[in-house]
Amino acid sequence: MINGVEAVYEHGVLRPLEPLGLEEHQHVRLIVEEVTNDPADAWIDHEYHAAIAASIEPEPTLEEVRHALSGIEGSLSDAIRLERDERG
């Protein structure tokens, strides 16, 4: 069963704002999503964005970028000068 319900976080505990219909000591899985008052928020598919974010590889570090760029011949400034000179 999947049931969406709003809750309030107070003193380290999530308190549902409506009855859940669960048995005592029943284990459940929580997905916490912040509720906003932004009207545009209703149009955003947050589950899709969460799934995409989970599947994306971490961003490369600056050192990884430098290493990848170090294998490129020439320089950007030389390429800009050449293009400028070709335009006349």
KEKOL-65140 format. One line per field, with one value per atom (N, C-alpha, C): residue in one letter; atom name; z, x, y. Coordinates in Angstrom, 3 decimals, padded with zeros to 6 digits, m for minus. Example, Ala and Ser with C-alpha at 12.3 -4.5 7.8 and 13.67 -1.06 7.14 Angstrom:
resn c(A | A | A | S | S | S)
name c(N | CA | C | N | CA | C)
w c(007.800 | 007.800 | 007.800 | 007.080 | 007.140 | 007.870)
u c(013.190 | 012.300 | 013.200 | 012.850 | 013.670 | 012.900)
v c(m005.690 | m004.500 | m003.300 | m002.250 | m001.060 | 000.030)
END
This chain:
resn c(M | M | M | I | I | I | N | N | N | G | G | G | V | V | V | E | E | E | A | A | A | V | V | V | Y | Y | Y | E | E | E | H | H | H | G | G | G | V | V | V | L | L | L | R | R | R | P | P | P | L | L | L | E | E | E | P | P | P | L | L | L | G | G | G | L | L | L | E | E | E | E | E | E | H | H | H | Q | Q | Q | H | H | H | V | V | V | R | R | R | L | L | L | I | I | I | V | V | V | E | E | E | E | E | E | V | V | V | T | T | T | N | N | N | D | D | D | P | P | P | A | A | A | D | D | D | A | A | A | W | W | W | I | I | I | D | D | D | H | H | H | E | E | E | Y | Y | Y | H | H | H | A | A | A | A | A | A | I | I | I | A | A | A | A | A | A | S | S | S | I | I | I | E | E | E | P | P | P | E | E | E | P | P | P | T | T | T | L | L | L | E | E | E | E | E | E | V | V | V | R | R | R | H | H | H | A | A | A | L | L | L | S | S | S | G | G | G | I | I | I | E | E | E | G | G | G | S | S | S | L | L | L | S | S | S | D | D | D | A | A | A | I | I | I | R | R | R | L | L | L | E | E | E | R | R | R | D | D | D | E | E | E | R | R | R | G | G | G)
name c(N | CA | C | N | CA | C | N | CA | C | N | CA | C | N | CA | C | N | CA | C | N | CA | C | N | CA | C | N | CA | C | N | CA | C | N | CA | C | N | CA | C | N | CA | C | N | CA | C | N | CA | C | N | CA | C | N | CA | C | N | CA | C | N | CA | C | N | CA | C | N | CA | C | N | CA | C | N | CA | C | N | CA | C | N | CA | C | N | CA | C | N | CA | C | N | CA | C | N | CA | C | N | CA | C | N | CA | C | N | CA | C | N | CA | C | N | CA | C | N | CA | C | N | CA | C | N | CA | C | N | CA | C | N | CA | C | N | CA | C | N | CA | C | N | CA | C | N | CA | C | N | CA | C | N | CA | C | N | CA | C | N | CA | C | N | CA | C | N | CA | C | N | CA | C | N | CA | C | N | CA | C | N | CA | C | N | CA | C | N | CA | C | N | CA | C | N | CA | C | N | CA | C | N | CA | C | N | CA | C | N | CA | C | N | CA | C | N | CA | C | N | CA | C | N | CA | C | N | CA | C | N | CA | C | N | CA | C | N | CA | C | N | CA | C | N | CA | C | N | CA | C | N | CA | C | N | CA | C | N | CA | C | N | CA | C | N | CA | C | N | CA | C | N | CA | C | N | CA | C | N | CA | C | N | CA | C | N | CA | C | N | CA | C | N | CA | C | N | CA | C | N | CA | C | N | CA | C)
w c(000.000 | 000.000 | 000.000 | m000.847 | m000.873 | m000.520 | 000.495 | 000.979 | 001.235 | 000.565 | 000.802 | 001.884 | 002.845 | 003.941 | 004.374 | 004.723 | 005.233 | 006.715 | 007.147 | 008.545 | 008.973 | 010.284 | 010.869 | 011.629 | 011.444 | 012.163 | 013.431 | 014.592 | 015.889 | 016.842 | 017.373 | 018.396 | 017.952 | 016.693 | 016.188 | 015.777 | 015.739 | 015.413 | 014.320 | 013.339 | 012.331 | 012.861 | 012.888 | 013.370 | 012.200 | 011.764 | 010.652 | 010.992 | 009.969 | 010.180 | 009.993 | 009.691 | 009.590 | 009.966 | 010.330 | 010.723 | 009.573 | 009.908 | 008.891 | 008.695 | 009.676 | 009.562 | 009.632 | 010.446 | 010.602 | 011.936 | 011.999 | 013.267 | 014.110 | 015.421 | 016.312 | 015.915 | 015.915 | 015.614 | 014.180 | 013.295 | 011.887 | 011.249 | 010.488 | 009.813 | 008.498 | 008.183 | 006.936 | 006.354 | 005.090 | 004.451 | 004.225 | 004.643 | 004.491 | 003.369 | 002.586 | 001.627 | 002.032 | 002.471 | 002.992 | 001.865 | 001.613 | 000.582 | 001.230 | 001.111 | 001.728 | 001.009 | 001.769 | 001.225 | 001.136 | m000.043 | m000.226 | m000.543 | m000.409 | m000.728 | m002.139 | m002.914 | m004.278 | m005.191 | m005.840 | m006.702 | m007.880 | m008.354 | m009.459 | m009.029 | m007.735 | m007.216 | m007.564 | m007.682 | m008.004 | m009.416 | m010.281 | m011.663 | m011.838 | m010.820 | m010.922 | m010.510 | m011.322 | m011.009 | m010.149 | m008.842 | m007.916 | m007.918 | m008.091 | m008.121 | m009.319 | m010.461 | m011.652 | m011.414 | m010.858 | m010.593 | m009.603 | m008.608 | m007.636 | m008.306 | m009.188 | m009.895 | m010.798 | m011.499 | m012.380 | m011.552 | m010.452 | m009.603 | m009.055 | m008.746 | m008.208 | m009.276 | m010.542 | m011.605 | m012.236 | m011.917 | m012.513 | m011.794 | m012.604 | m012.020 | m011.332 | m010.305 | m009.633 | m010.589 | m010.335 | m011.172 | m011.064 | m012.161 | m012.099 | m011.228 | m010.635 | m009.828 | m010.756 | m010.217 | m010.989 | m011.525 | m010.725 | m011.168 | m012.331 | m012.306 | m013.406 | m014.692 | m014.575 | m015.739 | m016.284 | m015.407 | m015.846 | m016.558 | m016.008 | m016.610 | m017.998 | m018.141 | m019.446 | m020.453 | m020.007 | m020.914 | m021.264 | m020.410 | m020.655 | m021.900 | m022.357 | m023.549 | m024.845 | m024.780 | m025.980 | m026.442 | m027.740 | m028.307 | m028.475 | m028.394 | m028.605 | m027.388 | m027.612 | m026.508 | m026.997 | m026.106 | m026.448 | m026.974 | m026.357 | m026.814 | m028.239 | m028.587 | m029.964 | m030.936 | m030.556 | m031.420 | m031.630 | m030.582 | m030.697 | m031.609 | m031.446 | m032.304 | m033.763 | m034.007 | m035.367 | m036.003 | m035.245 | m035.766 | m036.044 | m035.153 | m035.341 | m036.569 | m036.748 | m037.896 | m039.208 | m039.182 | m040.388 | m040.817 | m039.844 | m040.168 | m040.803 | m040.505 | m041.156 | m040.479)
u c(000.845 | 000.000 | 000.891 | 000.576 | 001.266 | 000.246 | 000.576 | m000.353 | 000.430 | 000.054 | 000.707 | m000.039 | 000.684 | 000.075 | 001.036 | 000.501 | 001.351 | 001.614 | 002.775 | 003.164 | 003.897 | 004.035 | 004.767 | 005.954 | 007.114 | 008.313 | 008.432 | 008.312 | 008.386 | 009.275 | 010.267 | 011.137 | 011.713 | 012.137 | 012.780 | 011.836 | 010.528 | 009.547 | 008.612 | 008.307 | 007.310 | 005.932 | 005.020 | 003.655 | 002.698 | 002.042 | 001.096 | m000.074 | m000.592 | m001.712 | m003.059 | m003.053 | m004.284 | m003.975 | m004.986 | m004.739 | m004.147 | m003.256 | m002.587 | m003.203 | m003.938 | m004.524 | m003.492 | m002.483 | m001.434 | m001.586 | m001.026 | m001.021 | 000.166 | 000.052 | 001.160 | 002.411 | 003.542 | 004.862 | 004.989 | 004.081 | 004.185 | 005.295 | 006.137 | 007.238 | 006.737 | 007.184 | 006.827 | 008.078 | 008.016 | 009.117 | 008.652 | 009.460 | 009.116 | 009.931 | 009.265 | 009.946 | 009.558 | 010.518 | 010.239 | 010.397 | 009.350 | 009.331 | 008.844 | 009.633 | 009.268 | 008.059 | 007.095 | 005.905 | 006.189 | 005.914 | 006.136 | 004.814 | 004.790 | 003.599 | 003.664 | 004.648 | 004.826 | 003.792 | 002.911 | 001.883 | 002.475 | 003.652 | 004.283 | 004.777 | 004.953 | 005.459 | 004.530 | 003.251 | 002.296 | 002.515 | 003.140 | 003.356 | 004.643 | 005.485 | 006.780 | 006.622 | 007.177 | 007.153 | 008.382 | 008.226 | 009.345 | 009.882 | 009.024 | 009.479 | 010.402 | 010.054 | 010.891 | 012.249 | 012.241 | 013.501 | 014.361 | 013.745 | 014.500 | 015.117 | 014.357 | 014.873 | 016.032 | 015.911 | 016.990 | 018.222 | 018.017 | 019.149 | 019.880 | 019.137 | 019.751 | 020.554 | 020.191 | 020.863 | 022.018 | 022.158 | 023.215 | 024.534 | 025.581 | 026.908 | 027.324 | 028.160 | 028.605 | 029.395 | 029.358 | 030.082 | 031.572 | 032.302 | 033.750 | 034.414 | 035.502 | 036.255 | 037.049 | 037.535 | 038.346 | 039.595 | 040.186 | 041.381 | 041.060 | 039.893 | 039.495 | 039.292 | 038.708 | 038.506 | 039.856 | 040.741 | 042.065 | 042.807 | 042.712 | 043.393 | 042.828 | 041.499 | 040.873 | 041.259 | 041.326 | 041.669 | 043.149 | 043.974 | 045.422 | 045.823 | 044.997 | 045.323 | 044.977 | 044.362 | 043.971 | 045.151 | 045.459 | 046.588 | 046.226 | 047.192 | 046.988 | 046.386 | 045.947 | 045.344 | 044.109 | 043.223 | 042.007 | 042.333 | 043.284 | 043.631 | 044.190 | 044.968 | 045.471 | 044.312 | 043.332 | 042.176 | 041.368 | 041.228 | 040.493 | 041.234 | 042.564 | 043.360 | 043.268 | 043.368 | 043.299 | 041.948 | 040.862 | 039.533 | 039.378 | 039.889 | 039.809 | 040.598 | 041.771 | 042.613 | 041.985 | 041.289 | 040.652 | 039.474 | 038.815 | 037.701 | 038.184 | 039.409 | 040.005 | 040.045)
v c(m001.173 | 000.000 | 001.237 | 002.185 | 003.476 | 004.532 | 005.327 | 006.341 | 007.620 | 008.704 | 009.984 | 010.744 | 011.236 | 011.981 | 013.078 | 014.220 | 015.294 | 015.070 | 015.537 | 015.386 | 016.654 | 016.793 | 017.915 | 017.339 | 017.944 | 017.517 | 018.345 | 017.693 | 018.376 | 017.596 | 018.256 | 017.676 | 016.328 | 016.256 | 015.055 | 013.935 | 014.198 | 013.161 | 013.674 | 012.821 | 013.163 | 012.792 | 013.768 | 013.537 | 013.687 | 012.576 | 012.654 | 013.568 | 014.259 | 015.168 | 014.483 | 013.188 | 012.412 | 010.962 | 010.183 | 008.791 | 007.982 | 007.026 | 006.233 | 004.850 | 004.364 | 003.035 | 001.925 | 002.104 | 001.101 | 000.386 | m000.824 | m001.558 | m001.097 | m001.270 | m000.920 | m001.691 | m001.015 | m001.580 | m002.070 | m001.679 | m002.047 | m001.228 | m001.882 | m001.193 | m000.618 | 000.586 | 001.263 | 001.909 | 002.298 | 003.018 | 004.450 | 005.411 | 006.824 | 007.454 | 008.281 | 009.145 | 010.560 | 011.332 | 012.662 | 013.674 | 014.438 | 015.471 | 016.754 | 017.801 | 019.075 | 019.677 | 020.144 | 020.789 | 022.282 | 022.854 | 024.289 | 024.968 | 026.261 | 027.040 | 027.615 | 027.174 | 027.667 | 027.015 | 027.789 | 027.187 | 026.408 | 026.794 | 026.076 | 024.702 | 024.508 | 023.244 | 022.079 | 022.324 | 021.268 | 020.725 | 021.482 | 021.061 | 020.259 | 020.231 | 019.556 | 018.096 | 017.196 | 015.765 | 015.449 | 015.553 | 015.393 | 013.965 | 012.981 | 011.592 | 011.365 | 011.943 | 011.814 | 012.467 | 013.675 | 014.374 | 013.601 | 012.994 | 012.199 | 010.976 | 010.328 | 009.152 | 009.526 | 010.645 | 011.107 | 011.466 | 012.167 | 012.567 | 011.348 | 010.287 | 009.079 | 008.338 | 008.507 | 007.761 | 008.537 | 009.793 | 010.623 | 010.367 | 010.257 | 010.085 | 011.378 | 011.279 | 012.508 | 013.395 | 014.689 | 015.636 | 015.375 | 015.572 | 015.358 | 016.421 | 016.046 | 017.003 | 017.924 | 019.005 | 019.938 | 019.239 | 018.381 | 017.655 | 016.726 | 016.074 | 015.194 | 015.998 | 017.182 | 018.041 | 018.500 | 018.940 | 019.382 | 018.263 | 017.050 | 015.906 | 015.624 | 015.671 | 015.423 | 016.496 | 017.754 | 018.856 | 018.889 | 018.311 | 018.369 | 017.592 | 016.687 | 015.915 | 016.617 | 017.777 | 018.517 | 019.362 | 019.254 | 020.001 | 021.471 | 022.353 | 023.775 | 024.451 | 025.709 | 026.448 | 027.182 | 027.496 | 028.208 | 029.605 | 030.259 | 031.615 | 031.581 | 030.540 | 030.417 | 030.203 | 029.412 | 029.155 | 030.430 | 031.249 | 032.517 | 033.477 | 033.577 | 034.464 | 034.039 | 032.732 | 032.222 | 032.536 | 032.319 | 032.627 | 034.117 | 034.957 | 036.411 | 036.845 | 036.268 | 036.629 | 036.172 | 035.027 | 034.526 | 035.406 | 036.048 | 036.930 | 038.238 | 038.572 | 039.690 | 040.952)
END
